[in-house]
Amino acid sequence: MVFYNGTAITLVETKHSIQSQIPRTEQTEQARSYALHYGLGTFIIASPEGLWLYKLNRNKEILLRQYKPNGEAVMEAELPQLIHENK
């Protein structure tokens, strides 16, 4: 969980490795379930292969952004604002 001013704003599901779309789909379902349980509007899946930021629209997840390794500058500037806008 990521907190801001004492309030949970997003959930980060970390994985050692995600090599294909199928495992990422399984991880997305797991993270979506956690985010729904805690009433969060976004969640992130993180692995060495990248970051995936999702927004929840009712019970359906929508991929907002995918960050590949070495995209740190874009991610640092963009990620906090996207989470704030979609919480």
C-alpha positions in Angstrom: 0.0 0.0 0.0 1.1 3.5 -0.7 -0.1 6.2 1.7 -0.3 10.0 1.4 -1.2 12.0 4.5 -2.3 8.9 6.3 -4.7 7.8 3.5 -4.1 4.7 1.2 -3.9 6.0 -2.4 -2.8 2.9 -4.3 -1.6 -0.7 -4.0 1.7 -2.0 -5.4 1.9 -5.7 -6.2 5.5 -6.7 -6.6 6.7 -9.7 -8.5 10.2 -11.3 -9.1 9.6 -11.7 -12.8 6.8 -11.5 -15.3 7.9 -13.1 -18.6 4.6 -13.2 -20.5 1.1 -11.8 -20.7 -0.5 -14.8 -19.0 1.3 -14.4 -15.6 0.7 -10.6 -15.7 -3.0 -11.3 -16.2 -3.0 -13.5 -13.2 -1.2 -10.9 -11.2 -3.6 -8.2 -12.4 -6.6 -10.2 -11.2 -4.9 -10.6 -7.8 -4.0 -6.9 -7.4 -7.4 -5.9 -8.7 -9.0 -8.0 -6.0 -6.9 -6.4 -3.3 -7.5 -2.9 -4.6 -11.3 -3.5 -4.6 -11.2 -4.9 -1.1 -9.4 -1.7 0.2 -11.5 0.7 -1.9 -8.6 2.0 -4.0 -9.0 3.6 -7.4 -5.6 2.4 -8.8 -3.1 -0.3 -8.4 0.4 -1.0 -9.7 2.1 -4.2 -10.8 5.9 -4.0 -10.5 8.6 -6.3 -11.7 12.1 -6.0 -13.2 10.3 -6.0 -16.6 8.4 -2.8 -15.9 5.5 -1.1 -14.1 1.9 -1.3 -15.1 -0.5 1.3 -13.6 -4.2 0.3 -13.7 -7.3 2.3 -12.9 -10.4 0.7 -11.6 -13.7 1.5 -13.2 -16.3 -0.3 -11.1 -14.9 -3.8 -11.0 -13.0 -3.6 -14.3 -9.3 -2.7 -14.5 -8.1 -0.3 -17.2 -4.4 -0.1 -18.1 -3.4 3.6 -17.8 0.4 3.4 -18.4 3.1 0.9 -18.9 6.7 1.8 -17.9 9.6 -0.1 -19.2 13.0 -0.2 -17.5 15.1 2.9 -18.1 12.1 5.2 -18.3 12.7 6.6 -14.8 12.5 10.3 -15.7 9.0 9.9 -17.4 7.8 7.7 -14.6 8.9 10.0 -11.8 7.2 13.0 -13.4 4.0 11.3 -14.5 3.2 8.4 -12.0 2.3 10.5 -8.9 0.0 12.7 -10.8 -1.8 9.8 -12.5 -2.4 8.1 -9.2 -3.7 11.3 -7.7 -6.1 12.0 -10.6 -7.5 8.4 -10.5 -7.8 7.7 -6.8 
